[in-house]
């Protein structure tokens, strides 16, 4: 019987060795190949990204350097919002129909709202094309901070003088105003209701007398007798700001100071005129003078 041919021992051992040869033994051969591939790839990519530099080198052109673009701004340019040189007037001024008190907020004492009064002789008061009186009226009445400002510097007077403005009111309703007292010297501030636009007619007055404006008591008087009916309690306010008002009823008027009602005064006339003003000079000396600074704001008539 023929014996089967057997593979050479050497070849079989080599094959077994190769099958058993782990990957890490071949790693030294793989790493250089991978590294070469990566290096070649990076070179190609870098060349593509820097194609301009390569062509500049080939053509012997200088490589351009980055330039900074500067924008010249005109000296008149500004980043701030546009600020108008003047504030447009409200339509009520242009239309000559501002509500009473609303004219003050537009730097106007409107002739179609107010009737000027003075117990002294004075010339006809001029108005502008908006129907606003030229200021100051009677050298004492201005508009300021949205209100009516009385600023009367000392003047030599031989007797008491009354100055102010009138406005017609309905027979019933309510009237109130805030008053900031800065100075009342040898004078009285008047806020009242009259039958006619004349302080010599029948009237009811709330009076701020001279003295410390931070501690104020308001007198209730009837006119034309100038008779004192009542005096409010002393109100203390470091700012000198107070609220005065009237309740208009059929047949009577009730004054109030700082929200506290005072004695009702009979008033049968259907005509009621609001008065804001002052009486100057109360002292006896012939050369007595008055110094007043007061601001009326937030006039409310309803």
C-alpha positions in Angstrom: 0.0 0.0 0.0 1.3 3.4 -1.0 1.9 5.8 1.8 0.2 9.3 1.5 2.4 12.2 0.7 3.1 14.5 3.6 3.8 18.2 3.4 7.3 19.2 4.1 7.7 20.0 7.8 9.3 23.3 7.1 6.4 24.7 5.0 3.7 23.6 7.4 5.5 25.3 10.3 5.8 28.6 8.3 2.1 28.6 7.5 1.2 27.9 11.1 3.6 30.7 12.2 1.9 33.2 9.7 -1.6 32.3 11.0 -0.5 32.8 14.5 1.3 36.1 13.7 -0.6 38.9 15.6 -1.4 42.3 14.1 0.9 44.2 16.5 3.9 42.5 15.0 3.0 44.0 11.6 2.3 47.5 13.1 5.8 48.9 12.5 5.2 48.3 8.8 1.7 49.9 8.8 2.5 53.2 10.7 4.9 54.6 8.2 2.5 53.9 5.3 -0.4 55.7 7.1 1.9 58.6 8.0 3.0 59.0 4.4 -0.6 59.1 3.2 -1.6 61.8 5.8 1.4 63.9 5.0 0.7 63.8 1.3 -3.0 64.7 1.9 -2.0 67.7 4.1 0.4 68.9 1.5 -2.3 68.8 -1.2 -4.9 70.6 1.0 -2.4 73.2 2.1 -1.4 73.9 -1.5 -5.1 74.3 -2.5 -5.7 76.7 0.4 -2.6 78.7 -0.4 -2.9 78.5 -4.2 -2.4 82.3 -4.5 0.9 82.1 -2.6 2.1 79.3 -4.9 1.2 81.2 -8.1 2.8 84.3 -6.7 5.9 82.3 -6.1 5.9 80.8 -9.6 5.2 84.1 -11.3 7.6 86.0 -9.0 4.8 88.3 -7.8 4.9 89.9 -4.4 2.4 88.5 -1.9 -0.2 91.1 -1.2 -0.4 92.3 2.4 -3.8 92.9 4.2 -5.0 96.4 4.1 -7.1 98.3 6.7 -10.1 100.1 5.2 -10.7 103.4 7.0 -14.0 105.3 6.7 -13.7 109.1 7.1 -16.6 110.4 9.0 -17.7 114.0 8.4 -17.3 116.2 11.4 -21.0 117.0 11.2 -22.1 113.4 11.5 -23.6 112.2 14.7 -24.9 109.0 16.1 -27.3 110.7 18.6 -31.0 111.0 17.7 -32.2 114.1 16.1 -33.3 116.7 18.6 -35.7 119.4 17.2 -34.7 122.9 17.9 -38.2 123.8 19.0 -41.2 121.9 20.4 -44.3 121.9 18.1 -47.2 123.8 19.5 -50.3 121.8 20.3 -53.3 122.2 18.0 -55.3 124.1 20.6 -52.9 127.0 20.4 -53.0 127.0 16.6 -56.8 126.7 16.7 -57.2 129.3 19.5 -59.3 127.0 21.6 -57.1 125.7 24.5 -59.1 124.7 27.5 -58.8 127.0 30.5 -55.5 126.2 32.3 -54.4 124.2 29.2 -53.2 127.5 27.7 -50.7 127.9 30.5 -49.0 124.6 29.6 -48.4 126.0 26.1 -46.8 129.2 27.4 -50.0 131.2 26.7 -52.4 133.3 28.8 -55.2 133.1 26.3 -57.4 136.2 25.7 -60.3 134.0 24.8 -60.1 132.4 28.3 -59.1 135.1 30.7 -60.2 138.7 31.4 -57.4 140.7 32.9 -58.3 143.0 35.9 -56.4 145.8 37.6 -57.6 148.4 40.0 -54.9 150.7 38.6 -55.1 152.3 35.2 -53.3 150.5 32.5 -53.1 150.6 28.7 -54.8 148.1 26.4 -53.0 144.8 26.6 -51.5 143.5 23.3 -51.9 140.0 22.1 -50.0 137.9 19.5 -51.4 136.0 16.5 -52.2 133.1 18.8 -54.6 135.3 20.9 -52.1 135.1 23.8 -51.5 138.1 25.9 -48.0 139.5 25.7 -46.1 138.5 28.9 -45.7 139.6 31.6 -49.2 140.8 32.0 -49.3 143.9 34.3 -45.6 143.2 34.9 -46.5 140.4 37.2 -48.2 137.4 35.4 -46.2 134.8 33.5 -46.5 131.2 32.4 -44.1 128.8 34.1 -43.9 125.1 34.6 -47.3 124.6 33.0 -48.9 127.1 35.4 -49.7 130.7 36.0 -46.8 132.4 37.9 -47.2 135.6 39.9 -43.9 137.4 40.3 -44.3 140.9 41.6 -41.1 142.6 42.8 -41.3 145.4 45.4 -42.8 148.6 44.1 -43.6 151.9 45.9 -47.4 152.1 46.3 -49.4 154.8 48.0 -52.3 152.5 48.5 -53.4 148.9 48.0 -53.8 147.6 44.5 -55.6 144.5 43.2 -54.5 142.6 40.1 -55.5 139.3 38.5 -57.4 137.4 35.9 -61.1 136.3 35.7 -62.8 133.3 34.0 -66.6 132.6 33.7 -67.9 129.6 35.6 -71.1 127.5 35.5 -73.6 128.1 38.2 -72.8 124.7 39.8 -69.7 122.4 39.8 -66.3 122.2 41.4 -63.1 124.2 41.1 -59.7 123.4 42.5 -56.1 124.5 42.0 -52.7 123.8 43.5 -50.7 126.8 44.7 -47.0 126.8 45.3 -46.1 129.7 47.6 -42.5 130.9 47.5 -42.9 134.3 49.0 -45.7 136.5 50.2 -44.5 139.7 51.7 -46.8 142.7 52.4 -49.5 141.2 50.1 -52.2 138.7 49.9 -52.8 135.9 47.3 -56.4 135.7 46.3 -58.3 132.8 44.9 -62.1 133.4 44.7 -65.5 133.5 43.1 -67.1 136.8 42.1 -70.5 137.8 40.7 -68.8 140.0 38.0 -65.2 140.3 36.6 -64.6 143.0 39.2 -63.3 142.6 42.7 -65.7 145.3 43.9 -68.6 143.0 43.2 -70.1 140.4 45.5 -67.6 137.6 46.1 -66.1 134.8 48.2 -62.3 134.7 48.7 -59.7 132.2 50.0 -56.8 134.3 51.0 -53.1 133.4 51.6 -51.8 136.0 54.0 -48.2 137.2 54.2 -45.8 135.2 56.4 -44.1 131.8 56.5 -45.3 129.9 53.4 -44.3 126.6 55.0 -46.9 127.1 57.8 -50.0 128.5 56.2 -53.5 129.3 57.4 -56.0 130.4 54.8 -58.7 133.0 55.5 -62.2 132.9 54.1 -63.6 136.3 53.3 -66.6 137.9 51.7 -66.4 140.8 49.3 -66.7 143.7 48.8 -66.9 144.1 52.5 -63.5 142.3 52.9 -65.0 140.6 56.0 -63.2 137.6 57.4 -65.6 134.8 58.1 -63.2 131.9 59.0 -59.6 131.0 59.2 -58.4 127.4 58.4 -56.2 125.5 60.7 -52.5 126.0 60.1 -51.2 123.6 57.4 -47.6 122.7 57.5 -45.9 121.9 54.2 -42.1 122.3 53.7 -42.6 122.8 50.0 -45.2 125.5 50.4 -47.6 123.7 48.2 -51.3 123.6 49.0 -54.7 122.7 47.3 -57.6 125.2 47.4 -61.1 124.7 46.0 -64.7 125.7 45.8 -67.9 123.7 45.5 -70.5 125.7 43.6 -74.1 125.1 44.6 -77.4 126.8 43.7 -77.6 129.5 46.3 -74.3 129.0 48.1 -70.5 128.5 47.7 -68.5 126.2 49.9 -64.7 126.9 50.1 -62.2 124.2 51.1 -58.4 124.2 51.9 -56.4 121.0 51.7 -59.7 119.1 51.3 -61.3 120.5 54.5 -64.6 122.3 53.9 -65.3 125.7 55.5 -68.4 127.6 56.3 -70.9 127.8 53.4 -71.5 131.3 52.1 -74.9 132.3 50.6 -74.5 133.3 46.9 -77.7 133.6 45.0 -76.4 135.2 41.8 -76.3 132.7 38.9 -73.2 134.4 37.6 -69.9 133.1 38.9 -66.4 134.3 37.9 -63.2 132.6 39.0 -60.5 135.0 40.1 -56.8 134.4 40.5 -54.6 137.3 41.6 -53.3 139.3 44.5 -53.6 142.4 46.6 -50.4 144.4 46.9 -49.4 146.7 49.8 -51.1 146.1 53.1 -48.9 148.3 55.4 -49.7 151.9 56.3 -46.5 153.6 55.2 -46.8 155.6 52.0 -43.9 153.8 50.4 -45.0 150.3 51.3 -44.3 147.6 48.7 -45.2 144.0 48.1 -43.0 141.0 47.1 -44.8 138.0 45.7 -43.8 134.7 44.2 -46.6 132.1 43.7 -47.4 129.5 41.1 -50.9 128.2 40.3 -51.0 124.8 38.6 -53.4 121.9 38.0 -56.5 124.1 37.6 -59.5 121.8 37.5 -63.0 123.0 36.6 -65.9 120.5 36.4 
